[in-house]
Amino acid sequence: MIRILVISDLHGDSSILNLLYLTYQNFDYYLDLGDSCLPRYMIEPFTSVKGNNDYGLEYPPSRIIHTKYGNIYLEHGDHYIDDEYILSKDCLLFLSGHTHRRSLRKLDSTHYALNPGSITYPRDNKYGTYLIISLDENGPKFEFKELKGDL
């Protein structure tokens, strides 16, 4: 089984980032979907993509994580994204942030589009949110978490 912690829109709050990492130390992947507003040395071990507020930070606009269960595509999502665009990435999981709202959509029998919400400035909830993904031969499982009491 592969365990993945996904965050987005941290907006510089490294204390929450550190707390999340300490809470989930034995995960296989730590993914940040942009707007961390933190340099690479402060966000490691998270793999990050560039968000629209990551001024002067040298992160790529997108990444593909290859796993034995399928590819995971990451981008911030600060442009128009429709199902055709998502499916063109040929990935099991399409992860994006930017909206500060949690979302999970199953596009067809094998493709999912997800947004973990925002750690610091949620627009759909009182508390910051993040996402835990478990992948195995039976497919993905998703669990949205709130900062309120999940840590």
KAGITA-V881564 format. One record per residue. PSI is psi in radians with two decimals (NA if undefined). Layout:
PSI, PSI
This chain:
2.45, 2.30, 2.34, 2.31, 2.21, 2.25, 2.87, 2.73, 0.96, -0.55, 0.82, 0.00, 1.47, -0.39, -0.70, -0.72, -0.83, -0.71, -0.75, -0.78, -0.75, -0.60, -0.61, 0.92, -0.46, 0.44, 2.77, -0.61, 2.51, 1.99, 2.33, 2.23, 0.41, 2.93, 0.64, -0.56, 0.50, 2.50, 2.82, -0.75, -0.40, -0.33, -0.23, 2.44, 0.25, 2.45, 2.19, 2.71, 2.83, 2.28, 2.98, -0.22, 0.13, 1.03, 2.26, 0.03, 2.39, 1.27, 2.63, 2.71, -0.40, 2.85, 2.73, 2.21, 2.13, 2.16, 2.89, -0.20, -0.14, 2.87, 2.61, 2.16, 2.33, 2.37, 2.89, -0.73, 0.46, 0.76, 3.04, 2.22, 2.08, 3.06, -0.67, -0.76, -0.81, -0.85, -0.47, -0.30, -0.15, 1.01, 2.69, -0.79, 2.25, 1.99, 2.25, 2.78, -2.25, -0.73, -0.29, 0.39, 2.34, 2.51, 2.65, 2.10, 2.30, 2.05, -0.62, -2.78, -0.30, 0.07, 2.35, 2.53, 2.23, 2.62, 2.18, -0.13, -2.78, 2.40, -0.74, -0.56, 1.16, 2.49, -0.03, 0.15, 2.78, -0.50, 2.64, 2.64, 2.75, 3.09, 2.40, 2.26, 2.34, 2.26, 2.31, -2.98, -0.27, -0.02, -3.08, 2.66, 2.47, 2.45, 1.95, 2.39, 2.64, 2.57, -0.28, -0.82, 0.11, -0.21, NA
